[in-house]
Amino acid sequence: MAKPYDPKDFYYRKAKKAGLRARSAFKIDEIVRRHRLVSKGQAVLDLGAAPGGFLQVLSDLVGEKGVAVGVDLEPVRNLGKPWVRTAVVDLLAPDALDRIAALHPGRFDLVTSDMAPRTIGIKVTDEARSLELCRMALRVAGETLRLGGAFVTKVFMGGDFPVFKREVAARFDRVQVARPEATREASYEVYVVGTGFRG
Ligand SMILES: C[S@@+](CC[C@H](N)C(=O)[O-])C[C@H]1O[C@@H](n2cnc3c(N)ncnc32)[C@H](O)[C@@H]1O
């Protein structure tokens, strides 16, 4: 039997103890380490970055010689690291790419997206909105990644999941699906990991 939903579960408490802003920090940590997606001195872009859990992990991994850019509808509180740059950006707005380029005009080695729509509880609508954000994340990755770069995006497993996976496969050498340990048992989210961006 599935465990009842516990908002303050093991990973929530572990994140609090470690000074992490969101339990999702453990998810990206597991994914980037397992797939060896990032190293010191690299540039990473995180879409849907607030409150900053992914960014805390990614900025530590790229270190002070790297760049970690985070954008979200909500502001990300200062992380106290000069190599982290954040801005309030609506990824569905027409100026989103320009706003990102203003933060870092160069290419990125890794683009991550944990974007999620405000859910309304109607499965088909929530899934469609989530997919719209995933496609936008893929588009941003397509415009900003260097050749050979990597992409990670959260996706809700719905009817169109295989279609989206094929869309990622068309642009990357390898596509894998990750379900990190910190994912709640009842959740139907997974992360699609694309490596070897083909341009
Ligand atoms: C699950 S939270 C991200 C948590 C984050 N990865 C962390 O570790 O702190 C999802 C985020 O997606 C953002 N989001 C949803 N729609 C967006 C959009 N159109 N543009 C930018 N961000 C968006 C939300 O504001 C929310 O902060």
The ligand as a Gaussian input file, in Angstrom:
#p B3LYP/6-31G(d) Opt

LIG

0 1
 C        9.194000      22.677000      -8.306000
 S        9.535000      24.383000      -8.410000
 C       11.268000      24.394000      -8.733000
 C       12.114000      24.046000      -7.536000
 C       13.594000      24.267000      -7.815000
 N       14.103000      23.303000      -8.772000
 C       14.442000      24.157000      -6.570000
 O       15.225000      23.206000      -6.466000
 O       14.352000      25.039000      -5.725000
 C        8.873000      24.797000      -9.984000
 C        9.134000      26.237000     -10.395000
 O        8.723000      26.411000     -11.751000
 C        8.446000      27.799000     -11.885000
 N        7.734000      28.090000     -13.126000
 C        6.500000      27.645000     -13.511000
 N        6.141000      28.202000     -14.689000
 C        7.182000      29.000000     -15.075000
 C        7.404000      29.860000     -16.196000
 N        6.491000      30.018000     -17.169000
 N        8.568000      30.547000     -16.260000
 C        9.490000      30.412000     -15.261000
 N        9.329000      29.620000     -14.182000
 C        8.205000      28.932000     -14.083000
 C        7.615000      28.084000     -10.636000
 O        7.574000      29.458000     -10.363000
 C        8.349000      27.256000      -9.576000
 O        9.235000      28.048000      -8.815000

